Amino acid sequence: MQAMAGPMSTNNADTYLVEEIQKGSQSAWRELISKYSGRLLAFARARTSSLSDAEDLVQDTFVGFLNSLGHYDPTRSLETYLFTILRYKLYDLLRKRKPNLLTEPEDASEWWDRIVPGNLETPSVVAAQAEATKQQSQLLGELLRELIHDFRDRSAFEDLQVIELIFFGGKRNLDVAELLDIDQKAVAGIKFRAIGKLQKYITERDPTAIACLDESQAEITVSNVWREQRLTCLKRSTLGSHLLGVLEEPWNAYTQFHLDVVACPMCLANLGDLETEQDDPASPDPDRFFQSSVGFLKKSD
């Protein structure tokens, strides 16, 4: 059983939905809301004090998506894009209520939002930089995916857990050793071998294409690419099997690790959505979000 979903597993269906929405299709818009409203609401409810706040945030997220539809990049995960909008909406809400407790969100602004009065960079230069960043991020994602698949195919889940905590979670070797209850030297060895494999993958590529590892571009980091491309996120079917207690080992142990130790917010939101469906199939009500946002559909053209 395969637990991790590649970024292209749902992209074709989502791309079709977005294309239909861009044409003004209400049925496609209703389908998108039905598909994503539950997991967005689960994410928002875990971070707000009231259901009404969470519902308002999800409604604003869908409206925000329609308003930014012209900028949507179809190569990007639609789910990640929606969660990014939701995080900004949540940040704005919390900033108004507790301004002294917050810092800027981690996600970098899109390039079209970075053009401000007085900026010496022209829009064409900024756009070119953004395209280079996109290509570099995609290449780094491919290299990391090869590494992850190597561990997965060999059922080397301890190695996978180590690199996920180090490369994605930013944990120190000592922290990883304590979290996984293994020797610190073993952690260092796994990290050393993983870096060696990445370097091997790089040397097998066209050297002119490896500008992706230029550390001068701060947004191109392993952590950001891992998060954006959801390299180890779990399929909803895997989460459903885990929830029902029928997921086989070693996938079940890895799923528990990803939820409890990594605490992936998107997978936790998906799990919360599935739990809600199990407990109360009538909640949430996608039609409410559809009715409150459909008026913005044609405005996005």
Secondary structure, 3 states (H helix, E strand, C coil): CCCECCCCCCHHHHHHHHHHHHCCCHHHHHHHHHHHHHHHHHHHHCCCCCHHHHHHHHHHHHHHHHHCHHHCCCCCCHHHHHHHHHHHHHHHHHHHHCHHHCCCCCCCCCHHHCCCCCCCCCHHHHHHHHHHHHHHHHHHHHHHHHHHHHHHHCCCHHHHHHHHHHHHCCCCHHHHHHHHCCCHHHHHHHHHHHHHHHHHHHHCCCHHHHHHHCCCCCCCCHHHHHHHHCCCCECHHHHHHHHHCCCCCCHHHHHHHHHHCCCCHHHHHHHHHHHHHHHCCCCCCHHHHHHHHHHHCHHHC
